[in-house]
Amino acid sequence: MLGKIVSFDPVVYYNKVYLGIIGVVAFITQLQLLHLLRYHRTISILGTTLAKSLVDLISFGFVMGIIFIAFACAIYLLYHDLVEYSTMADTMGSQVRIENIILLIC
C-alpha cells in the first residue's frame, strides 16, 4: 500500500455531477414555489413589474457584460505574466472574486 498513488479524479467528477443535479433540483423547486405564490397579490405585482422591465434589464445586462469583458481584457493585457491572470478565463474568475470581496466589504 505504501508508495501507491490514489487518484481522486472519479470522486471529483461525481461531486461535480452531484452539485449540478442539486442545482437543477433547487432551481425547479424555486420555480414551483414561485408558481404557487403567483396567486399572492404582492408576488403578482413583482411579476408584472419584472415583465414590463424585461427589455431594460436585458439591455443593462448586455452593457454590463461588455464592461466586464473590457475590464477583463485590460487586466489580462496588464498582468498576463502572473499565474492568476495567465488566461482570459482565469482573469475573469479573479475579477469575479475581487468583485465579490468588494461587495462583502461594502
Secondary structure, 3 states (H helix, E strand, C coil): CCCCCCCCHHHHHHHHHHHHHHHHHHHHHHHHHHHHHCCCHHHHHHHHHHHHCHHHHHHHHHHHHHHHHHHHHHHHHHHCCCHHHCCHHHHHHHHHHHHHHHHHHC
